């Protein structure tokens, strides 16, 4: 690889990293330009750990076949126990971590063999030479398990890589690792704020809506739900069953809300606060009703599964209300929350609490009913005095025999 090609590739990596190109685009662009500069790459991969509630990391695989290039993304789960841990310990990258080495090379064209199955499979794919590398980050620059970039590079050139060619890849790896780390950190930031604040609130925070006291006045459908009899369940169940139970029912609630355009703002113990916004109030109301209906379907399947596993089951009761709230940053200089506040938030929580005495799994406010142009699905359950709300109001539920 000539000096001009190396310089151009470094410049491109810098520009692509600053532009926030994806890891897949970085790998593809790197390999394509390396080919143009004389590096005979036929296979490549970059692997980096991340911070995510489900995935431990992301792997990107690049291959060139018949003159066409393809890039594939694989997200992998935890490798800390069981079969996943055993598989990880058999990889060349685990070997590099344990040995403290930075690279490992196997020259198939020279008759060399390897104990690492992933590399051995490349010989069957026609590769003549494979080099695995690890680019370590300083401890101060590590985020969670994201402490290095793993990569491998393979060629189908009959004589394999020349030593200068591999040396050129090695010199370029810190620049590639820096670009990949930058985009990965941006993705981690997005994942964390959306996971802990909610999707819409997270996006607003990332767009710069972080000043204390900045809030928008919005009209929204408010959803508040709780688990029925949760205190009784915690008293009667083994402690190790409580967190899995909360996760099972939270998954049902959150997926139903997200599946119908809502945004979850808070998980309060076993409770969930969410909002639905739309072009019209009626559209937002219908979306929240659709979320409730989907939730009932998911709860039926969940309770059937948990019953079969001899685990405690429960139900979810829901309050729905519509009103104006302030949506934004509330708190101190050192600890802010992006949420909704206003009398309507208190009111929807009180409405949800009335589900127990009204013996219903969903109750809707008078304001919610008024926002529905067609009320033929709504059934009055009477007038109720709500704690902390000035006047009694009529509450409604859904007619179980009507679906439209």
VMD Tcl script that draws the C-alpha trace (Angstrom):
set ca {
  {0.00 0.00 0.00}
  {1.58 3.24 -1.13}
  {1.83 6.29 1.18}
  {-0.69 8.26 -0.87}
  {-3.29 5.49 -0.52}
  {-2.73 5.28 3.21}
  {-3.02 9.06 3.60}
  {-6.26 9.18 1.59}
  {-7.74 6.36 3.67}
  {-6.84 8.13 6.92}
  {-8.46 11.33 5.63}
  {-11.61 9.46 4.66}
  {-11.82 7.73 8.05}
  {-11.54 11.09 9.80}
  {-14.27 12.65 7.67}
  {-16.54 9.60 7.93}
  {-16.11 9.45 11.72}
  {-16.89 13.15 12.10}
  {-19.95 12.70 9.86}
  {-21.24 9.92 12.12}
  {-21.38 7.23 9.46}
  {-22.59 3.86 10.75}
  {-20.19 1.08 11.69}
  {-21.30 -0.88 8.63}
  {-20.60 2.10 6.36}
  {-17.22 2.63 8.00}
  {-16.21 -1.00 7.45}
  {-17.48 -1.08 3.88}
  {-15.88 2.24 2.99}
  {-12.59 1.19 4.59}
  {-12.46 -2.14 2.72}
  {-13.45 -0.67 -0.63}
  {-10.79 2.05 -0.42}
  {-8.21 -0.41 0.88}
  {-8.88 -2.60 -2.19}
  {-8.44 0.40 -4.46}
  {-5.13 1.13 -2.69}
  {-3.85 -2.40 -3.33}
  {-4.82 -4.36 -0.18}
  {-6.34 -7.69 -1.37}
  {-9.06 -7.97 1.33}
  {-11.74 -10.61 0.70}
  {-13.20 -10.95 4.21}
  {-13.24 -8.57 7.17}
  {-15.05 -8.12 10.45}
  {-15.15 -5.59 13.27}
  {-16.67 -6.43 16.65}
  {-17.32 -4.04 19.52}
  {-19.14 -4.42 22.83}
  {-21.80 -1.92 23.79}
  {-24.14 -0.83 26.60}
  {-27.60 -2.20 25.89}
  {-30.26 -3.90 28.03}
  {-30.35 -6.92 25.68}
  {-27.28 -6.97 23.43}
  {-23.72 -7.27 24.68}
  {-22.25 -6.10 21.41}
  {-22.41 -5.76 17.64}
  {-20.42 -7.55 14.94}
  {-20.10 -6.36 11.34}
  {-19.01 -8.80 8.63}
  {-17.80 -7.73 5.19}
  {-17.17 -10.05 2.27}
  {-16.22 -9.69 -1.37}
  {-17.45 -12.32 -3.80}
  {-17.65 -12.23 -7.60}
  {-16.77 -8.55 -7.55}
  {-19.66 -7.69 -5.18}
  {-19.31 -6.54 -1.57}
  {-21.79 -7.29 1.22}
  {-21.93 -6.15 4.85}
  {-23.92 -7.95 7.56}
  {-24.75 -6.88 11.12}
  {-25.09 -9.40 13.96}
  {-26.07 -8.31 17.48}
  {-25.07 -10.80 20.14}
  {-26.34 -11.36 23.67}
  {-24.42 -11.87 26.92}
  {-21.38 -14.16 26.80}
  {-20.97 -14.41 30.57}
  {-22.42 -17.85 31.25}
  {-23.45 -21.19 29.79}
  {-22.85 -22.18 26.19}
  {-22.28 -18.56 25.10}
  {-19.41 -18.26 27.58}
  {-17.85 -21.53 26.39}
  {-18.11 -20.43 22.76}
  {-16.47 -17.09 23.60}
  {-13.57 -18.82 25.34}
  {-12.86 -20.80 22.19}
  {-12.44 -17.71 20.02}
  {-9.21 -16.17 18.81}
  {-10.20 -12.87 20.43}
  {-10.47 -14.43 23.88}
  {-7.00 -15.90 23.25}
  {-5.66 -12.43 22.43}
  {-7.23 -10.92 25.54}
  {-5.83 -13.63 27.80}
  {-2.37 -13.66 26.22}
  {-2.02 -9.89 26.01}
  {-1.03 -10.18 22.33}
  {-2.33 -7.79 19.70}
  {-2.56 -10.05 16.66}
  {-2.78 -13.64 15.49}
  {-2.12 -14.86 11.97}
  {-2.60 -18.17 10.17}
  {-1.13 -18.68 6.65}
  {-3.21 -21.43 5.08}
  {-1.27 -21.08 1.83}
  {1.89 -22.08 3.70}
  {0.28 -25.16 5.25}
  {-0.44 -23.64 8.68}
  {-3.47 -24.79 10.69}
  {-5.46 -23.27 13.53}
  {-7.49 -24.44 16.52}
  {-9.95 -21.55 16.15}
  {-12.99 -22.83 14.25}
  {-14.14 -19.48 12.82}
  {-10.74 -18.98 11.20}
  {-10.55 -22.61 10.08}
  {-13.88 -22.21 8.27}
  {-12.35 -19.40 6.24}
  {-9.95 -21.89 4.69}
  {-12.98 -23.81 3.45}
  {-14.28 -20.55 1.98}
  {-11.10 -20.18 -0.05}
  {-9.14 -17.81 2.15}
  {-5.36 -18.21 1.99}
  {-4.34 -15.96 4.89}
  {-6.18 -14.57 7.94}
  {-5.06 -12.08 10.57}
  {-7.02 -11.33 13.76}
  {-6.30 -8.12 15.66}
  {-7.34 -6.42 18.87}
  {-7.14 -2.65 19.30}
  {-7.34 -1.87 23.00}
  {-8.78 1.32 24.46}
  {-7.13 2.91 27.52}
  {-8.96 2.02 30.72}
  {-10.05 5.64 31.12}
  {-11.73 5.45 27.70}
  {-13.62 2.20 28.31}
  {-17.42 2.31 28.60}
  {-18.80 -0.79 30.31}
  {-17.40 -3.78 28.43}
  {-16.49 -1.62 25.42}
  {-12.76 -1.71 26.06}
  {-11.44 -2.71 22.63}
  {-12.21 -3.24 18.96}
  {-11.81 -6.76 17.60}
  {-11.19 -7.32 13.90}
  {-10.05 -9.89 11.42}
  {-8.83 -9.53 7.85}
  {-8.60 -12.31 5.25}
  {-7.47 -12.62 1.65}
  {-7.98 -15.17 -1.10}
  {-4.78 -14.08 -2.86}
  {-2.82 -17.30 -3.55}
  {0.31 -16.08 -1.75}
  {-1.65 -14.48 1.10}
  {-0.92 -11.03 2.44}
  {2.51 -9.52 2.07}
  {3.94 -8.46 5.41}
  {3.87 -4.76 4.40}
  {0.17 -5.11 3.56}
  {-0.68 -6.39 7.01}
  {1.54 -3.76 8.56}
  {-0.45 -1.11 6.67}
  {-3.74 -2.48 8.07}
  {-2.20 -2.46 11.54}
  {-1.20 1.19 11.20}
  {-4.72 2.12 10.07}
  {-6.51 0.20 12.83}
  {-6.30 2.93 15.52}
  {-7.97 5.39 13.15}
  {-10.70 2.87 12.23}
  {-11.17 1.98 15.91}
  {-11.54 5.66 16.84}
  {-14.20 6.22 14.15}
  {-16.12 3.08 15.18}
  {-15.88 4.01 18.85}
  {-17.28 7.50 18.16}
  {-20.38 6.23 16.35}
  {-20.83 3.46 18.92}
  {-20.76 5.99 21.77}
  {-23.39 8.08 20.00}
  {-25.58 5.00 19.64}
  {-25.05 4.11 23.31}
  {-26.13 7.61 24.33}
  {-29.27 7.29 22.23}
  {-30.05 3.84 23.60}
  {-29.58 4.86 27.22}
  {-31.68 8.02 27.14}
  {-34.51 6.34 25.20}
  {-34.40 3.29 27.47}
  {-34.50 5.26 30.71}
  {-36.46 8.36 29.67}
  {-38.72 6.99 26.93}
  {-38.47 7.19 23.16}
  {-39.87 10.67 22.54}
  {-38.37 12.18 25.70}
  {-35.01 10.61 24.86}
  {-35.04 12.09 21.36}
  {-35.89 15.52 22.76}
  {-33.02 15.33 25.24}
  {-30.57 14.33 22.49}
  {-31.80 17.27 20.42}
  {-30.70 19.59 23.22}
  {-33.88 20.03 25.26}
  {-32.01 19.71 28.55}
  {-32.29 23.14 30.18}
  {-33.93 23.08 33.57}
  {-37.44 24.50 33.53}
  {-37.93 24.20 29.77}
  {-41.29 22.51 29.16}
  {-43.95 22.48 26.45}
  {-47.66 22.68 27.16}
  {-49.25 19.80 25.25}
  {-52.59 18.06 25.07}
  {-52.23 14.30 25.39}
  {-54.01 11.14 26.33}
  {-52.56 9.97 29.64}
  {-52.25 6.28 30.47}
  {-51.66 5.03 33.98}
  {-51.62 1.33 34.76}
  {-50.85 -0.85 37.76}
  {-50.65 -4.54 38.53}
  {-53.66 -5.91 40.38}
  {-52.83 -7.29 43.82}
  {-49.10 -6.70 43.55}
  {-48.64 -6.24 47.31}
  {-50.33 -9.59 47.95}
  {-48.14 -11.27 45.33}
  {-44.94 -9.91 46.87}
  {-46.05 -11.15 50.31}
  {-46.85 -14.66 49.06}
  {-44.15 -15.26 46.43}
  {-40.47 -16.10 46.73}
  {-38.30 -12.95 46.44}
  {-36.49 -14.26 43.35}
  {-39.83 -14.44 41.49}
  {-40.68 -10.75 41.86}
  {-38.29 -9.18 39.35}
  {-39.10 -11.73 36.59}
  {-42.81 -11.12 37.24}
  {-42.38 -7.35 36.94}
  {-40.34 -7.79 33.75}
  {-42.95 -10.11 32.18}
  {-45.85 -7.74 32.80}
  {-43.86 -4.60 32.00}
  {-42.93 -6.15 28.64}
  {-46.62 -6.74 27.90}
  {-47.62 -3.20 28.89}
  {-44.75 -1.37 27.19}
  {-44.92 -3.31 23.93}
  {-48.68 -2.67 23.71}
  {-48.16 1.07 24.25}
  {-45.24 1.34 21.82}
  {-47.06 -0.81 19.28}
  {-49.81 1.79 19.09}
  {-47.73 4.96 18.97}
  {-47.56 5.77 22.68}
  {-44.53 6.78 24.71}
  {-43.74 5.34 28.14}
  {-42.44 8.08 30.43}
  {-42.11 6.36 33.80}
  {-42.05 2.98 35.45}
  {-43.11 3.58 39.06}
  {-42.70 0.25 40.84}
  {-45.40 -1.84 39.21}
  {-47.02 1.24 37.65}
  {-46.60 2.71 34.16}
  {-47.19 6.30 33.03}
  {-47.46 6.89 29.28}
  {-48.79 9.45 26.83}
  {-50.42 9.27 23.40}
  {-50.35 12.26 21.08}
  {-51.78 12.55 17.58}
  {-53.13 15.03 15.05}
  {-56.56 14.90 16.69}
  {-57.67 14.11 20.22}
  {-59.93 11.32 18.99}
  {-57.06 9.69 17.13}
  {-54.93 9.71 20.30}
  {-57.86 8.23 22.25}
  {-58.32 5.45 19.72}
  {-54.60 4.64 19.83}
  {-54.73 4.27 23.61}
  {-57.80 2.00 23.36}
  {-56.01 -0.11 20.74}
  {-53.05 -0.38 23.14}
  {-55.37 -1.57 25.91}
  {-56.95 -4.17 23.62}
  {-53.54 -5.45 22.54}
  {-52.47 -5.59 26.17}
  {-55.44 -7.83 27.02}
  {-54.46 -10.26 24.26}
  {-50.86 -10.34 25.45}
  {-51.89 -10.78 29.08}
  {-54.00 -13.80 28.18}
  {-51.01 -15.48 26.55}
  {-48.65 -14.42 29.33}
  {-50.90 -15.72 32.10}
  {-51.39 -19.00 30.29}
  {-47.63 -19.45 30.04}
  {-46.96 -18.46 33.64}
  {-49.75 -20.74 34.89}
  {-48.16 -23.61 32.99}
  {-44.84 -22.80 34.65}
  {-46.49 -22.68 38.12}
  {-45.68 -18.99 38.53}
  {-47.91 -16.33 40.10}
  {-50.14 -14.40 37.72}
  {-51.94 -11.09 37.91}
  {-53.83 -8.59 35.75}
  {-53.25 -4.97 34.74}
  {-55.77 -2.22 35.37}
  {-55.62 0.94 33.28}
  {-56.82 4.51 33.66}
  {-57.16 6.73 30.57}
  {-57.62 10.50 30.62}
  {-57.00 13.40 28.28}
  {-55.86 16.85 29.24}
  {-53.21 19.55 29.06}
  {-49.88 18.90 30.77}
  {-46.42 20.42 30.90}
  {-43.90 18.15 29.17}
  {-40.23 18.81 29.83}
  {-37.42 19.14 32.37}
  {-38.25 19.25 36.05}
  {-35.78 18.95 38.93}
  {-32.56 20.43 40.26}
  {-29.37 21.47 38.52}
  {-27.85 18.08 39.35}
  {-30.83 15.77 38.78}
  {-33.49 16.37 36.12}
  {-36.43 14.31 34.98}
  {-38.07 14.66 31.57}
  {-41.72 13.94 32.26}
  {-45.26 15.34 32.33}
  {-46.73 17.30 35.23}
  {-50.09 18.87 35.88}
  {-53.45 18.11 37.50}
  {-54.32 15.70 34.69}
  {-51.44 13.40 35.71}
  {-52.77 13.13 39.27}
  {-56.28 12.59 37.90}
  {-55.37 9.67 35.65}
  {-53.63 7.93 38.56}
  {-56.79 8.32 40.66}
  {-58.93 6.98 37.83}
  {-56.71 3.91 37.52}
  {-56.98 3.32 41.27}
  {-60.80 3.29 40.98}
  {-60.61 0.16 38.79}
  {-60.47 -1.95 41.94}
  {-63.66 -0.65 43.51}
  {-65.45 -0.43 40.14}
  {-64.33 -4.00 39.35}
  {-63.13 -3.04 35.86}
  {-59.76 -3.49 34.15}
  {-60.03 -0.12 32.38}
  {-61.68 3.18 33.27}
  {-61.92 6.28 31.10}
  {-62.53 9.85 32.23}
  {-65.41 12.10 31.22}
  {-62.94 14.22 29.23}
  {-61.76 11.12 27.39}
  {-65.34 10.18 26.53}
  {-66.07 13.73 25.35}
  {-63.08 13.55 22.98}
  {-64.52 10.47 21.29}
  {-66.83 11.49 18.45}
  {-68.34 8.01 18.49}
  {-69.13 6.79 22.00}
  {-70.96 3.56 21.19}
  {-68.09 1.47 22.64}
  {-68.16 3.33 25.96}
  {-70.30 2.26 28.90}
  {-70.89 4.47 31.95}
  {-70.04 2.94 35.32}
  {-71.40 5.86 37.35}
  {-70.11 8.99 39.06}
  {-67.16 8.78 41.42}
  {-65.36 11.14 43.77}
  {-61.65 10.99 43.05}
  {-59.20 11.74 45.84}
  {-57.51 15.09 45.21}
  {-59.95 16.00 42.41}
  {-62.39 18.82 43.11}
  {-65.65 17.42 41.70}
  {-67.01 13.89 41.21}
  {-67.12 12.82 37.59}
  {-68.70 10.16 35.47}
  {-66.34 7.32 34.51}
  {-66.64 4.95 31.58}
  {-65.35 1.56 30.55}
  {-65.22 -0.29 27.24}
  {-68.12 -2.43 26.06}
  {-66.55 -5.93 25.78}
  {-69.09 -6.95 23.13}
  {-68.18 -4.16 20.70}
  {-64.84 -4.02 18.89}
  {-65.30 -0.90 16.78}
}
mol new
graphics top color blue
foreach p $ca { graphics top sphere $p radius 0.5 }
foreach p [lrange $ca 0 end-1] q [lrange $ca 1 end] { graphics top cylinder $p $q radius 0.2 }
display resetview
